[in-house]
Amino acid sequence: MRRPSRLTIRARLTLVHGGLFLAAGVVVIALTYALVAQALPVADRVISTRMKEGGLFGEPAQVYGQLAQVADSTRDDALTAMLTQGAVALVLVGAVAVALGWLLAGRMLQPLHRVTDTARRIAQVADRGLHERIALAGPRDEIKELADTFDAMLAHLDSAFDGQRRFIANASHELRTPLTLNRALLEVAVHREPAAPGVRELGLTLLEINARHERLVEGLLLLARADRAPLERSYVDIADIVEHVADRTPAAAVTLRVVAREAPTSGSAVLLERVVQNLVDNGIRHNVPTDGWVSVTTGTEAGRAVLTVANTGPVVPPYEIPALFEPFRRLAADRLATGGAGLGLSIVLAVTRAHGGDVRAVPRPGGGLVVTVALPATASPPSTRPGSLAACPSSSR
């Protein structure tokens, strides 16, 4: 199997240019050597010329021997000097040609570097939109055709993604009104006196189903909003959000442990609050029946604001974790009875990526998950918050 070359296109073009130049130089030197060697007189030709001039009988034979020796020596020295000096000149000019080839190759590939840089920049923010274009100017060559084709592909993808987001948002908005109306009618029917026990039980069941559908619609709206750019960014401390969510979370059968250290970042406080709320709710919902706990920790690490949520719960196979971040995906059939819409971790992933962060989930030894959200950290504001979590870094409920 042929191994792919590790040389860049610029290096390969330079090597080809330099190799062709050196090969042409060697051919020129060889032809010049042959022509000069043919043109220079040899000893036999010199002696034959002297014989025609009638000098063979008037001069000693040793004179002609010395003359032949001098002619041969002069011819060999001239050819050797031509080869040596030609080789030196070829090496010097070849080095200059290789340097010029490197510069010319870089100049010719500069538009391609622009295409690559733009494509890499678009790929980094693909989750937030595909609105940027290469828009390469210049002659109508192969590189411009490549850039125009890439721009056309981006335009089609951007249109398709925007249409999908608009459809989700519009459908969710349209579903909100009938669900709100259903909830109002059911609450009137359930709480109206006198109400038969069967009617009341049915109404409570329908209210629970309606609430689940409302959560589904809200999740779709939030998911569409998280995928839409740009975000309104402001200074946010994840520790404040964690404390706020912990105070609002009702008492449950599991213990909520909070260790909130300062974790400053920049983004939408509303969306980041939903990230924390979804992770806490997910940890509480998917837990063990007794003696369960959910641990929420914030802090900074390697220039990142880090939020970690761990919980006890059923054993999660590692190969099942990527599917948990897909919309409407759950781990197993027993999770269908938890009342979730299957969008919690999908929203966490979408919001985190919209803020330039990443999410990592690993199984916890003994059961449960450890979900880590890392966001770009930002500098703290000049005034520290009075009575902040820095003074009280931990709490437990």
KENUTOR-941068 format. One record per residue: residue in three letters; x, y, z of N, C-alpha, C in turn. Coordinates in pm, whole numbers, padded with zeros to 5 digits, always signed. Atoms other than C-alpha are relative to their C-alpha. Layout:
! residues N
alaXYZXYZXYZ...
//
This chain:
! residues 397
met+00085-00120+00000+00000+00000+00000+00089+00125+00000arg-00081-00121+00012+00139+00338-00102-00031+00097+00114arg+00017-00093-00110+00195+00572+00191-00016+00141-00054pro+00018-00137+00047+00067+00929+00144+00121+00087+00032ser-00115-00089-00020+00331+01198+00105-00029+00099+00111arg+00015-00095-00109+00390+01420+00406+00043+00141-00041leu-00042-00131+00046+00525+01706+00196-00122+00082-00040thr+00107-00090+00041+00304+02007+00139+00005+00021-00152ile+00003-00027+00143+00197+02111-00209+00108+00102-00037arg-00103-00101+00027+00428+02411-00184+00137-00064-00008ala-00130+00068+00002+00725+02188-00102+00014-00087-00124arg-00008+00085+00119+00639+01948-00383+00017+00082-00127leu-00020-00087+00116+00604+02230-00636+00143+00054-00005thr-00138-00050-00004+00939+02369-00522+00098-00108-00043leu-00090+00109+00039+01106+02029-00555-00010-00030-00149val+00015+00024+00143+00959+01976-00900+00067+00110-00081his-00063-00113+00070+01067+02325-01013+00152-00009+00008gly-00144+00012-00014+01416+02282-00871+00057-00121-00071gly-00048+00119+00068+01453+01928-01004+00004+00016-00151leu+00000-00024+00145+01351+02029-01357+00111+00096-00039phe-00107-00094+00031+01592+02323-01345+00136-00069+00004leu-00129+00069-00010+01883+02105-01230+00017-00100-00114ala-00009+00095+00111+01801+01838-01489+00031+00072-00132ala-00028-00077+00122+01792+02100-01763+00143+00052+00001gly-00137-00048-00008+02122+02243-01636+00100-00110-00029val-00091+00112+00028+02289+01901-01643+00002-00032-00149val+00006+00026+00144+02168+01846-02001+00078+00107-00077val-00072-00109+00069+02301+02188-02107+00150-00016+00017ile-00144+00018-00022+02640+02122-01946+00052-00118-00083ala-00044+00116+00077+02660+01778-02111+00010+00033-00149leu-00007-00038+00141+02576+01918-02455+00115+00096-00026thr-00112-00094+00017+02822+02204-02409+00134-00072+00004tyr-00125+00078-00009+03091+01959-02303+00027-00075-00130ala-00020+00075+00124+03032+01745-02611+00039+00091-00116leu-00031-00091+00110+03036+02042-02848+00140+00059+00013val-00133-00056-00020+03346+02197-02693+00108-00106-00021ala-00098+00107+00021+03528+01862-02688+00019-00031-00147gln-00011+00023+00143+03452+01820-03055+00073+00115-00070ala-00061-00115+00065+03570+02171-03139+00147+00017+00036leu-00140-00016-00040+03899+02164-02946+00089-00094-00083pro-00090+00086+00080+04197+02032-03152+00066-00107+00085val-00071+00108-00066+04359+01702-03062+00141-00009-00057ala-00142+00007+00041+04726+01603-03100+00015-00048-00144asp-00012+00052+00137+04677+01404-03425-00033+00108-00101arg+00037-00108+00093+04505+01702-03585+00111+00105-00009val-00109-00099+00002+04789+01933-03480+00118-00049-00083ile-00112+00056+00075+05058+01701-03620-00032-00006-00147ser+00039+00006+00141+04863+01653-03942+00007+00138-00062thr-00006-00136+00052+04842+02029-03982+00145+00042-00023arg-00142-00035+00018+05216+02072-03931+00061-00072-00120met-00050+00075+00114+05281+01798-04187-00043+00067-00130lys+00046-00067+00121+05069+01981-04443+00077+00129-00026glu-00076-00124+00015+05270+02296-04379+00147-00026-00034gly-00136+00036+00042+05591+02104-04457+00101+00014+00109gly-00094-00019-00109+05747+02132-04116+00047-00128+00061leu-00033+00126-00065+05785+01760-04044+00148-00035-00019phe-00138+00040+00025+06129+01724-04208+00100+00106+00041gly-00092-00105-00041+06268+02054-04096+00012+00013+00151glu-00003-00009-00145+06204+02003-03724+00022-00139+00059pro-00022+00132-00063+06306+01726-03487-00132-00065+00037ala+00123+00075-00033+06051+01454-03405-00044+00027+00143gln+00040-00023-00139+06069+01530-03035-00081+00128+00017val+00078-00124-00008+05929+01876-03104-00147-00030-00022tyr+00140+00035+00025+05616+01723-03248-00059-00081+00116gly+00049+00073-00118+05587+01489-02948-00038+00095+00112gln+00032-00098-00105+05605+01781-02707-00124+00081-00036leu+00117-00078+00044+05353+01971-02917-00129-00080+00021ala+00119+00085-00020+05110+01677-02906-00036-00011+00148gln+00025+00009-00144+05151+01646-02530-00064+00129+00054val+00057-00128-00043+05082+02018-02478-00143+00015-00048ala+00137-00011+00054+04775+02001-02703-00097-00085+00080asp+00088+00087-00080+04630+01704-02514-00022+00055+00140ser+00014-00053-00135+04703+01863-02175-00091+00123+00002thr+00084-00121+00007+04549+02195-02278-00147-00036-00021arg+00139+00042+00028+04240+02020-02414-00064-00058+00125asp+00057+00061-00121+04191+01814-02096-00024+00105+00109asp+00020-00104-00103+04243+02116-01870-00120+00087-00032ala+00115-00085+00038+03990+02321-02067-00132-00071+00026leu+00124+00076-00022+03727+02046-02054-00028-00019+00150thr+00018+00017-00145+03787+01984-01682-00046+00130+00064ala+00040-00130-00055+03765+02354-01602-00145+00032-00036met+00137-00028+00040+03445+02381-01803-00099-00082+00084leu+00089+00085-00081+03287+02087-01612-00006+00050+00144thr-00002-00043-00140+03400+02210-01270-00073+00132+00019gln+00063-00130-00015+03300+02572-01317-00149-00004-00038gly+00141+00015+00037+02977+02470-01490-00082-00063+00112ala+00070+00064-00111+02884+02241-01199-00020+00097+00116val+00013-00098-00109+02957+02514-00944-00107+00104-00034ala+00101-00098+00041+02754+02765-01144-00140-00058+00004leu+00131+00064-00001+02471+02515-01179-00053-00014+00142val+00044+00013-00139+02460+02453-00802-00045+00135+00055leu+00036-00133-00051+02458+02826-00722-00131+00049-00061val+00122-00045+00067+02196+02910-00982-00118-00090+00038gly+00107+00090-00043+01999+02599-00879-00055+00037+00137ala+00048-00043-00132+01986+02720-00518-00089+00124-00012val+00083-00119+00021+01857+03057-00637-00134-00040-00063ala+00125+00044+00065+01602+02879-00859-00093-00067+00099val+00084+00065-00102+01480+02666-00565-00063+00105+00091ala+00055-00106-00085+01440+02978-00348-00110+00076-00072leu+00104-00068+00078+01251+03157-00625-00121-00090-00020gly+00112+00092+00013+01041+02845-00678-00084-00007+00126trp+00073-00001-00128+00951+02842-00307-00087+00126+00014leu+00076-00125-00007+00845+03207-00323-00116+00001-00099leu+00105+00001+00101+00650+03161-00645-00110-00098+00035ala+00102+00097-00040+00475+02849-00515-00087+00056+00111gly+00080-00062-00106+00371+03036-00200-00093+00107-00054arg+00084-00104+00061+00244+03323-00412-00118-00062-00074met+00106+00064+00076+00045+03090-00636-00102-00070+00090leu+00090+00072-00089-00101+02898-00341-00066+00089+00104gln+00059-00090-00099-00196+03207-00140-00153+00001-00005pro+00147+00010+00001-00560+03200-00264-00051-00129+00059leu+00042+00126-00058-00579+02834-00167+00010+00003+00152his-00009-00016-00145-00459+02921+00184-00117+00081+00054arg+00116-00078-00043-00735+03179+00205-00125-00087+00003val+00114+00092+00001-00989+02915+00105+00004-00092+00121thr-00014+00090-00114-00852+02680+00371-00029+00070+00131asp+00023-00073-00125-00850+02944+00646-00148+00034+00018thr+00142-00032-00011-01206+03050+00568-00082-00124+00029ala+00072+00124-00026-01327+02691+00558+00019-00047+00143arg-00025+00038-00139-01161+02620+00893-00077+00090+00097arg+00073-00093-00085-01314+02933+01045-00150-00028-00003ile+00143+00033+00012-01660+02839+00914-00030-00129+00074ala+00023+00127-00069-01623+02485+01048-00003+00018+00152gln-00002-00021-00145-01546+02619+01396-00130+00060+00052val+00125-00062-00043-01871+02817+01408-00119-00055-00077ala+00107+00056+00082-02083+02584+01196-00128-00017+00079asp+00120+00019-00080-02320+02522+01487-00078+00131+00017arg+00066-00129-00019-02398+02896+01503-00039+00066-00131gly+00041-00057+00128-02448+02958+01133+00107-00017-00105leu-00090+00014+00113-02295+02931+00789-00012+00123-00090his+00025-00123+00074-02326+03295+00687+00124+00053-00069glu-00122-00054+00060-01961+03363+00600+00027-00068-00133arg-00035+00052+00132-01838+03319+00242+00147+00031-00029ile-00140-00023+00038-01494+03297+00083+00010+00124-00088ala+00004-00116+00090-01576+03548-00195+00138+00032-00055leu-00136-00015+00052-01239+03496-00365-00003+00083-00128ala-00013-00083+00119-01147+03766-00618+00125-00040-00077gly-00116+00033+00080-00906+03720-00906-00039-00062-00132pro+00030+00060+00131-00876+03550-01242-00082-00128+00013arg+00086+00118+00001-01113+03271-01336+00086-00125-00022asp-00083+00119+00010-00875+02984-01262-00060-00112+00084glu+00052+00117-00073-00909+02646-01090-00028+00031+00147ile+00019-00031-00141-00872+02792-00739-00126+00083+00021lys+00123-00080-00012-01145+03051-00796-00124-00085-00023glu+00113+00090+00020-01375+02781-00933-00026-00084+00125leu+00017+00074-00125-01310+02577-00618-00065+00086+00107ala+00058-00090-00101-01387+02878-00395-00147+00029-00030asp+00139-00028+00035-01707+02960-00588-00089-00122+00024thr+00077+00122-00028-01821+02598-00564-00023-00018+00149phe+00014+00010-00145-01755+02599-00191-00102+00102+00052asp+00098-00101-00040-01953+02924-00154-00141-00042-00035ala+00134+00046+00039-02246+02776-00346-00048-00111+00094met+00038+00106-00093-02243+02468-00121-00038+00058+00136leu+00033-00063-00127-02238+02688+00190-00134+00071-00006ala+00128-00069+00013-02530+02892+00058-00116-00098+00008his+00106+00101-00006-02739+02578+00006-00017-00055+00141leu+00008+00053-00136-02651+02440+00350-00058+00103+00096asp+00051-00105-00086-02718+02773+00518-00150+00018-00017ser+00143-00013+00025-03057+02799+00351-00077-00118+00059ala+00069+00118-00054-03147+02443+00451-00006+00005+00152phe-00001-00006-00147-03040+02493+00815-00093+00109+00051asp+00090-00107-00042-03222+02826+00843-00146-00040-00017gly+00137+00046+00019-03535+02672+00697-00041-00099+00107gln+00032+00096-00106-03517+02388+00949-00023+00069+00133arg+00018-00072-00126-03473+02628+01241-00130+00080+00001arg+00125-00076+00006-03759+02848+01123-00121-00091+00013phe+00112+00093-00011-03984+02546+01087-00020-00045+00144ile+00012+00044-00139-03907+02426+01440-00056+00112+00086ala+00048-00113-00080-03958+02774+01585-00146+00030-00028asn+00139-00031+00034-04283+02836+01395-00094-00108+00049ala+00086+00108-00047-04423+02493+01472-00015+00003+00152ser+00007-00006-00146-04335+02531+01839-00091+00114+00047his+00086-00112-00035-04500+02872+01855-00147-00032-00026glu+00139+00033+00032-04812+02738+01686-00057-00101+00100leu+00049+00101-00095-04831+02449+01934-00019+00057+00140arg+00011-00057-00134-04797+02674+02236-00144+00037+00036thr+00135-00050-00030-05147+02824+02210-00097-00111+00034pro+00095+00106-00039-05353+02502+02200+00041-00072+00128leu-00041+00066-00123-05142+02351+02478-00035+00085+00122thr+00038-00088-00110-05194+02655+02698-00151-00003+00023leu+00146+00007-00012-05568+02644+02624-00044-00132+00062asn+00033+00130-00059-05583+02273+02704+00029-00002+00150arg-00033-00001-00142-05406+02329+03034-00103+00079+00080ala+00100-00081-00071-05651+02605+03132-00132-00074+00016leu+00127+00073-00007-05956+02393+03049+00009-00119+00096leu-00015+00114-00089-05818+02090+03231+00006+00044+00146glu-00006-00048-00139-05737+02291+03543-00139+00041+00049val+00137-00034-00040-06092+02429+03544-00082-00125+00029ala+00077+00122-00018-06236+02080+03505+00042-00076+00125val-00049+00076-00115-06016+01931+03777-00039+00068+00130his+00020-00070-00127-06059+02201+04039-00143+00051+00018arg+00138-00045-00014-06426+02274+03975-00075-00094+00094glu+00080+00080-00094-06661+02155+04246-00145-00005-00047pro-00059+00129-00039-06817+01909+04256+00054-00072-00123ala-00060+00077+00108-06593+01688+04041+00011-00146+00043ala-00005+00143-00031-06622+01311+04031+00145-00045+00013pro-00139+00048-00015-06311+01119+04145+00060-00047-00131gly-00054+00047+00128-06278+00958+03803+00037+00115-00092val-00030-00118+00083-06298+01294+03627+00126+00071+00050arg-00118-00065-00057-06042+01441+03866+00128-00077-00034glu-00118+00083+00030-05799+01150+03815+00036+00010-00147leu-00026-00014+00143-05839+01171+03439+00057+00137-00032gly-00051-00134+00025-05787+01546+03447+00144+00016+00043leu-00139-00008-00045-05467+01513+03651+00093-00072-00095thr-00084+00072+00098-05334+01254+03406+00019+00081-00127leu-00010-00083+00120-05414+01479+03110+00085+00123+00024leu-00085-00115-00032-05253+01774+03288+00148-00039-00003glu-00139+00046+00003-04936+01571+03332+00048-00021-00143ile-00036+00019+00140-04937+01474+02964+00017+00135-00070asn-00008-00133+00060-05005+01833+02864+00128+00072+00043ala-00123-00062-00050-04718+01954+03086+00123-00056-00071arg-00113+00061+00072-04486+01707+02917+00008+00056-00142his-00002-00058+00134-04589+01839+02574+00047+00144+00003glu-00048-00138-00012-04531+02195+02693+00152+00004+00018arg-00145+00006-00015-04182+02100+02806+00068-00035-00132leu-00055+00036+00130-04123+01943+02467+00005+00121-00093val+00005-00119+00086-04232+02260+02285+00103+00103+00046glu-00099-00095-00052-04020+02480+02515+00142-00046-00034gly-00133+00053+00035-03724+02250+02455+00033+00022-00146leu-00024-00022+00142-03766+02274+02077+00029+00147-00028leu-00025-00143+00017-03786+02652+02098+00141+00037+00048leu-00132-00031-00054-03475+02667+02312+00110-00057-00089leu-00098+00063+00089-03291+02427+02082+00017+00082-00127ala-00008-00084+00119-03377+02641+01780+00070+00132+00030arg-00064-00125-00038-03267+02954+01967+00149-00018+00022ala-00142+00025-00025-02938+02799+02073+00078-00018-00129asp-00068+00019+00128-02858+02708+01712+00005+00126-00085arg+00007-00122+00078-02925+03062+01595+00103+00099+00053ala-00103-00098-00039-02644+03322+01600-00044+00138-00046pro-00096-00002-00111-02541+03568+01726-00069+00003+00136leu+00050-00006-00137-02583+03551+02104+00026+00137+00060glu-00023-00121-00078-02623+03850+02330+00087-00039+00120arg-00097+00044-00101-02315+03814+02549+00018+00106+00108ser-00030-00086-00114-02251+03958+02892+00077-00084+00102tyr-00075+00071-00103-02045+03869+03198-00095-00089+00081val+00081+00097-00073-02184+03556+03368+00094-00083+00088asp-00072+00090-00090-02058+03364+03670-00084-00126+00017ile+00074+00126-00008-02161+03000+03650-00032-00035+00145ala+00025+00029-00141-02135+02979+04030-00130+00065+00047asp+00125-00067-00037-02417+03234+04070-00120-00076-00056ile+00110+00074+00061-02634+03038+03830-00025-00130+00074val+00016+00127-00073-02568+02713+04017-00072+00023+00133glu+00067-00029-00126-02668+02869+04348-00147+00033-00022his+00139-00037+00030-02982+03015+04191-00083-00124-00033val+00072+00122+00037-03082+02680+04039-00019-00089+00122ala+00012+00084-00119-03010+02498+04365-00108+00053+00094asp+00105-00056-00086-03235+02738+04558-00139-00025-00055arg+00131+00019+00060-03517+02689+04310-00039-00146-00015thr+00030+00142+00019-03490+02310+04288-00075-00053+00122pro+00076+00050-00116-03760+02151+04506+00069-00120+00063ala-00056+00114-00072-03665+01896+04767-00041-00130-00067ala+00027+00128+00066-03638+01548+04620+00057-00112+00084ala-00049+00118-00073-03549+01196+04726+00151-00010-00005val-00146+00003+00011-03186+01263+04626+00057+00124+00067thr-00069-00111-00065-02934+01489+04800+00073+00082-00105leu-00067-00090+00093-02813+01792+04606+00120+00063+00070arg-00124-00052-00056-02450+01879+04681+00057+00105-00095val-00046-00111+00082-02317+02211+04556+00133+00050+00053val-00129-00062-00029-01956+02330+04553+00023+00104-00110ala+00002-00106+00102-01971+02664+04371+00117+00093+00020arg-00113-00093+00004-01640+02834+04306-00015+00090-00123glu+00017-00099+00107-01608+03136+04081+00040-00061-00135ala-00023+00051+00135-01634+03038+03713-00052+00102-00100pro+00050-00108+00086-01661+03356+03504+00010-00036-00148thr+00000+00020+00145-01754+03336+03137-00083+00111-00062ser+00077-00101+00073-01930+03544+02872-00105-00070-00084gly+00105+00063+00077-02266+03456+02722-00137+00044+00045ser+00139-00027-00036-02641+03447+02768-00031-00066+00133ala+00029+00055-00132-02736+03406+03132-00123-00090-00004val+00122+00082+00009-03080+03267+03036+00032-00139-00055leu-00033+00129+00059-02937+02994+02814+00091-00082+00091leu-00089+00074-00090-02661+02904+03059-00075-00050+00123glu+00082+00050-00110-02918+02880+03337-00075-00126-00042arg+00067+00121+00047-03105+02628+03124+00096-00118-00005val-00099+00108-00001-02783+02427+03087+00012-00060+00139val-00013+00049-00137-02742+02404+03464-00127-00070+00044gln+00127+00059-00041-03112+02336+03519-00022-00136-00065asn+00018+00129+00068-03121+02058+03259+00089-00108+00058leu-00091+00100-00056-02815+01886+03403-00043-00042+00140val+00048+00035-00134-02951+01905+03758-00126-00085-00008asp+00123+00079+00014-03294+01783+03652+00029-00139-00054asn-00035+00131+00057-03137+01505+03448+00063-00089+00108gly-00062+00079-00106-02925+01398+03747-00100-00047+00104ile+00102+00040-00098-03228+01394+03978-00095-00103-00059arg+00099+00088+00062-03460+01223+03732+00054-00140-00021his-00060+00131+00029-03223+00942+03638+00093-00038+00114asn-00078+00030-00119-03109+00835+03983-00051-00129+00062val+00040+00122-00070-03136+00545+04222-00119+00030+00091pro+00119-00025-00082-03455+00501+04430+00031+00054+00139thr-00032-00043-00136-03283+00551+04766+00148+00034+00010asp-00138-00041-00029-02966+00718+04900+00072+00054-00124gly-00062-00059+00119-02904+00897+04573+00045+00142+00026trp-00049-00137-00013-02721+01224+04528+00038+00054-00137val-00045-00073+00118-02636+01485+04265+00102+00103+00047ser-00109-00092-00036-02308+01677+04289+00020+00100-00113val-00021-00108+00097-02269+02015+04116+00122+00080+00045thr-00125-00068-00033-01921+02173+04107+00034+00098-00112thr-00047-00099+00098-01795+02489+03936+00139+00047+00038gly-00134-00052-00022-01452+02643+03899+00066+00034-00132thr-00078-00030+00120-01181+02741+03652+00115-00099-00011glu-00107+00098+00024-00927+02510+03495+00057+00025-00138ala-00072-00021+00126-00668+02587+03225-00068+00104-00087gly+00063-00107+00076-00838+02910+03123-00141-00029-00044arg+00138+00036+00035-01183+02750+03108-00087+00006+00125ala+00099+00007-00107-01491+02794+03322-00067-00137-00008val+00039+00140+00003-01587+02440+03419-00118-00023+00094leu+00115+00044-00078-01921+02303+03540-00004-00152-00008thr+00003+00147-00005-01930+01939+03653-00121-00044+00081val+00118+00056-00066-02249+01752+03741+00013-00152-00002ala-00010+00146-00014-02222+01395+03873-00119-00049+00081asn+00114+00055-00074-02495+01168+04004+00014-00150+00014thr+00017+00145-00009-02568+00821+04125-00114-00038-00093gly+00105+00042+00092-02789+00617+03900+00034-00134-00061pro-00027+00128+00065-02805+00316+03672+00133+00002-00074val-00127+00012+00073-02490+00189+03503-00023+00039-00145val+00012-00049+00137-02439+00366+03170+00115-00058-00083pro-00109+00050+00086-02243+00178+02899+00067+00115-00074pro-00069-00112+00069-01976+00404+02746-00046+00020-00144tyr+00039-00015+00139-02093+00330+02391-00139+00062-00016glu+00133-00060+00007-02442+00462+02477+00004+00152+00022ile-00005-00141-00039-02321+00808+02586-00020+00094-00119pro+00023-00095+00110-02298+00977+02240-00146+00012-00041ala+00141-00005+00039-02662+00885+02169-00083+00083+00096leu+00078-00076-00098-02777+01060+02488-00008+00148-00036phe-00001-00141+00037-02689+01399+02335-00078+00027-00129glu+00083-00018+00118-02911+01341+02032-00144+00027+00043pro+00138-00029-00038-03267+01480+02037-00087-00126+00004phe+00100+00106-00017-03539+01242+02161+00063-00138+00019arg-00066+00128-00025-03287+00973+02254+00013-00019+00150arg-00014+00035-00141-03289+00797+02590+00085-00126+00008leu-00092+00112-00018-03069+00530+02739-00069-00133-00021ala+00066+00129+00006-03317+00248+02777-00150+00020+00017ala+00146-00008-00006-03688+00166+02791-00048+00045+00137asp+00046-00040-00132-03706+00224+03166+00001+00151+00019arg-00003-00145-00012-03636+00592+03107-00122+00065-00064leu+00118-00057+00060-03959+00637+02918-00099+00048+00104ala+00095-00036-00105-04145+00667+03246+00047+00116+00085thr-00052-00110-00082-03935+00956+03374-00068+00132-00029gly+00069-00123+00032-04147+01221+03206+00082+00101-00076gly-00082-00092+00075-03861+01382+03016-00038+00001-00147ala+00031-00012+00142-03893+01504+02661+00112-00053-00089gly-00111+00050+00080-03558+01363+02550+00082+00110-00065leu-00073-00113+00059-03415+01710+02476+00099+00064+00097gly-00081-00066-00102-03230+01793+02799+00146+00009-00037leu-00142-00001+00033-02878+01691+02701+00025+00059-00139ser-00015-00063+00132-02936+01800+02339+00007+00151+00014ile-00003-00145-00023-03009+02152+02464+00131+00040+00066val-00128-00028-00065-02703+02139+02689+00112+00007-00103leu-00104+00003+00103-02484+02046+02392-00012+00119-00094ala+00019-00111+00095-02637+02308+02159+00038+00133+00063val-00031-00127-00066-02612+02593+02411+00150+00012+00026thr-00143-00004-00029-02257+02501+02509+00081+00028-00126arg-00072-00026+00124-02138+02490+02149-00025+00142-00050ala+00027-00138+00040-02312+02821+02079+00086+00099+00077his-00087-00086-00081-02095+02968+02357+00148-00031-00020gly-00140+00032+00027-01775+02823+02212+00060-00100+00096gly-00050+00099-00096-01747+02544+02472-00021-00141-00050asp+00020+00140+00034-01765+02168+02476-00054-00074+00122val+00061+00083-00104-01942+01896+02675+00063-00138-00008arg-00055+00136-00007-01793+01566+02789-00073-00076+00110ala+00070+00086-00096-01977+01283+02963+00070-00134+00008val-00063+00131-00022-01824+00971+03115-00081-00074+00106pro+00071+00077-00103-01979+00688+03317+00069+00014+00135arg-00056-00004-00135-01932+00719+03692+00014-00141+00052pro-00015+00134-00057-01790+00410+03862-00110-00029+00101gly+00109+00036-00089-02078+00237+04033-00137+00041-00052gly+00126-00041+00057-02346+00394+03815-00016+00150-00005gly+00020-00142+00016-02456+00734+03694+00095+00060-00102leu-00080-00071+00098-02288+00996+03480+00078+00114+00067val-00075-00121-00035-02025+01268+03519+00005+00085-00126val+00008-00089+00115-02102+01551+03277+00079+00126+00030thr-00085-00117-00017-01844+01828+03236-00022+00097-00114val+00019-00108+00098-01920+02155+03059+00116+00098+00017ala-00114-00093-00002-01617+02371+02971-00029+00115-00095leu+00026-00121+00077-01666+02729+02851+00122+00091+00006pro-00113-00095-00006-01412+03000+02763-00014+00092+00120ala+00003-00087-00118-01326+03186+03081+00023+00144-00042thr-00019-00143+00023-01336+03565+03095+00044+00066+00129ala-00050-00069-00119-01188+03820+03332-00117+00043+00088ser+00103-00042-00095-01385+03900+03645-00017+00151-00006pro+00020-00146-00002-01542+04247+03669+00080+00063+00113pro-00083-00065-00103-01353+04506+03879-00055-00017+00140ser+00059+00011-00134-01599+04484+04171-00044-00142+00023thr+00043+00135-00035-01639+04148+04336-00135+00005+00066arg+00137+00002-00051-01986+04049+04436+00001-00012+00151pro+00004+00010-00145-02057+04113+04806-00078-00121+00044gly+00068+00120-00050-02151+03808+05003-00011-00107-00105ser+00007+00093+00111-02070+03602+04698+00036-00139+00046leu-00029+00139-00031-02002+03233+04676+00145-00020+00037ala-00140+00015-00039-01633+03301+04724+00014-00008+00151ala-00005+00007-00146-01706+03356+05090-00061-00129+00051cys+00068+00124-00039-01932+03049+05107+00009-00096-00116pro-00019+00076+00122-01790+02810+04847-00081-00127-00009ser+00069+00128+00011-02001+02509+04930-00127+00001+00080ser+00126+00020-00072-02347+02411+05036-00053-00137-00034ser+00058+00132+00023-02549+02093+05060-00143+00001+00045arg+00140+00011-00037-02917+02018+05060-00040-00145-00009
//
